[in-house]
Amino acid sequence: MDQFKERLFINGWDRSKAVWTVPQAFGNETSRYPTGKEFVVQSILGINHGGLGVISWNDPTTSDIKSSASLLALSLPKMTPFILNPTTTFRQVVLHKVDVGMWTVGSQTLVLAGSTNNDPATIPWVDLGLSPRGTTQVLNSGAVVKADKMMLERMGSGGFILLN
């Protein structure tokens, strides 16, 4: 995804063409279906690395994946004003196997995090260079804010709007 994003930028197409992420939503007798949380993590990784659309490869799929995909879709109206804003400042980091995208517009930052950990993970805001005065959660697929840190379950994801 990063290479496609870079190519679009170099060619001057970053505002006229989009790359979509295609998370796995299938399984069969030789491979298992991903869980709903894993589906959301795949989607967030794609978004954090330049994907401007999410479309699953296969339907029908499990009810867990459909429920999680709906959860993600319902959170997008709160996130797109950051992700699609041409004046946004974007940073992406990976800490403790948690992929974090941060889009800042004015005095607010959207933090979109997806954990690839098989264990819970904790990310203090200060480790991301953030010191929010307020936090609103816009996506909860196994992530919460406790005081000055973000806590993610195994394969958890979360979206938060921070007031800087």
C-alpha positions as CSV (number, residue, x, y, z in Angstrom):
1,M,0.0,0.0,0.0
2,D,2.8,2.4,0.9
3,Q,4.4,2.0,-2.6
4,F,1.1,2.7,-4.3
5,K,0.5,5.8,-2.2
6,E,4.0,7.0,-3.0
7,R,3.5,6.4,-6.7
8,L,0.3,8.3,-6.7
9,F,2.0,11.2,-5.0
10,I,5.0,11.2,-7.3
11,N,2.8,11.2,-10.4
12,G,0.6,14.0,-9.0
13,W,-2.4,11.7,-8.8
14,D,-2.8,11.6,-5.0
15,R,-5.9,13.8,-5.1
16,S,-7.4,12.4,-8.3
17,K,-7.0,8.6,-7.9
18,A,-7.6,6.3,-4.9
19,V,-6.2,3.0,-3.8
20,W,-8.7,0.7,-2.0
21,T,-7.9,-1.9,0.6
22,V,-9.3,-5.4,0.2
23,P,-9.5,-7.2,3.6
24,Q,-10.0,-10.9,3.6
25,A,-13.5,-12.0,4.4
26,F,-13.4,-15.6,3.1
27,G,-12.4,-19.0,4.4
28,N,-12.9,-22.6,3.4
29,E,-11.7,-26.0,4.4
30,T,-8.0,-25.1,4.1
31,S,-8.1,-21.7,5.7
32,R,-10.2,-20.2,8.4
33,Y,-12.4,-17.1,8.1
34,P,-10.9,-14.1,9.9
35,T,-12.7,-12.9,13.0
36,G,-14.6,-9.6,12.9
37,K,-11.8,-7.9,14.8
38,E,-9.2,-9.2,12.4
39,F,-11.3,-7.9,9.5
40,V,-11.3,-4.4,11.1
41,V,-7.6,-4.5,11.8
42,Q,-7.0,-5.4,8.1
43,S,-9.2,-2.5,7.0
44,I,-7.5,0.0,9.4
45,L,-4.0,-1.1,8.2
46,G,-5.2,-0.4,4.7
47,I,-6.5,3.1,5.6
48,N,-3.5,4.0,7.6
49,H,-1.3,3.1,4.6
50,G,-3.2,5.2,2.1
51,G,-6.4,3.2,1.3
52,L,-9.3,5.5,0.7
53,G,-11.8,2.7,0.3
54,V,-12.5,-0.7,1.8
55,I,-14.2,-3.5,-0.1
56,S,-14.3,-7.1,0.9
57,W,-13.3,-9.8,-1.5
58,N,-16.2,-12.1,-0.8
59,D,-19.8,-12.1,0.2
60,P,-21.5,-14.0,1.7
61,T,-19.3,-14.1,4.7
62,T,-19.7,-14.7,8.4
63,S,-22.1,-12.7,10.6
64,D,-19.2,-11.6,12.8
65,I,-17.4,-10.0,9.8
66,K,-20.6,-8.4,8.6
67,S,-21.3,-7.0,12.0
68,S,-17.7,-5.7,12.3
69,A,-17.8,-4.2,8.8
70,S,-21.0,-2.4,9.7
71,L,-19.3,-1.1,12.9
72,L,-16.5,0.3,10.8
73,A,-18.8,1.8,8.2
74,L,-20.9,3.5,10.8
75,S,-17.8,5.2,12.2
76,L,-16.6,6.6,8.8
77,P,-18.8,9.7,8.8
78,K,-16.8,10.9,11.8
79,M,-13.5,10.0,10.3
80,T,-13.7,11.1,6.7
81,P,-13.5,14.8,7.5
82,F,-10.0,14.1,8.7
83,I,-8.9,11.4,6.2
84,L,-10.2,13.2,3.1
85,N,-9.4,16.7,4.1
86,P,-6.7,18.2,1.8
87,T,-5.4,20.4,4.6
88,T,-4.8,17.5,7.0
89,T,-1.4,16.7,8.5
90,F,-0.8,12.9,8.5
91,R,1.6,10.8,10.5
92,Q,1.8,7.0,10.7
93,V,3.8,5.0,13.3
94,V,4.0,1.4,14.6
95,L,4.5,0.9,18.3
96,H,4.3,-2.5,20.0
97,K,2.8,-4.0,16.9
98,V,0.0,-1.4,16.9
99,D,-0.3,0.5,13.6
100,V,-1.4,4.1,14.3
101,G,-2.5,6.7,11.8
102,M,-3.0,10.3,12.9
103,W,-4.7,12.9,10.9
104,T,-4.6,16.5,12.3
105,V,-7.0,19.2,11.2
106,G,-6.9,22.4,13.2
107,S,-7.0,21.6,16.9
108,Q,-8.3,18.0,16.5
109,T,-6.5,14.8,15.7
110,L,-8.1,11.5,14.5
111,V,-6.2,8.6,15.8
112,L,-6.9,5.3,14.1
113,A,-5.2,2.3,15.6
114,G,-5.1,-1.4,14.7
115,S,-3.3,-4.0,16.8
116,T,-1.6,-7.0,15.2
117,N,-0.7,-8.3,18.7
118,N,-1.8,-11.6,20.0
119,D,-1.7,-10.0,23.4
120,P,-3.3,-6.8,24.7
121,A,-1.3,-3.6,24.0
122,T,-1.1,-0.2,25.7
123,I,0.0,3.0,24.0
124,P,0.5,6.1,26.1
125,W,-0.5,9.3,24.1
126,V,2.8,10.8,24.9
127,D,4.5,8.0,23.0
128,L,2.6,9.3,19.9
129,G,3.6,12.9,20.6
130,L,0.1,13.7,21.8
131,S,-1.3,15.3,24.9
132,P,-5.0,15.5,24.4
133,R,-7.3,17.7,26.4
134,G,-10.3,15.6,25.5
135,T,-11.0,12.4,23.7
136,T,-14.1,11.1,21.8
137,Q,-14.2,7.5,20.7
138,V,-15.6,7.0,17.2
139,L,-14.8,3.3,16.6
140,N,-14.5,0.5,19.2
141,S,-13.5,-2.9,18.0
142,G,-11.6,-3.8,21.1
143,A,-9.9,-0.5,22.2
144,V,-10.6,2.0,24.9
145,V,-9.0,5.1,26.4
146,K,-8.0,5.0,30.1
147,A,-6.6,8.3,31.4
148,D,-3.5,9.1,29.3
149,K,-3.3,6.0,27.2
150,M,-5.0,3.9,24.6
151,M,-5.6,0.2,25.5
152,L,-6.2,-2.4,22.8
153,E,-7.3,-6.0,23.2
154,R,-5.7,-8.8,21.2
155,M,-6.3,-7.8,17.6
156,G,-8.2,-4.7,18.8
157,S,-8.9,-1.5,16.9
158,G,-10.1,1.9,17.8
159,G,-10.7,5.3,16.4
160,F,-10.5,8.4,18.6
161,I,-10.8,12.2,18.0
162,L,-8.5,14.1,20.3
163,L,-8.8,17.7,21.2
164,N,-5.2,19.0,21.2
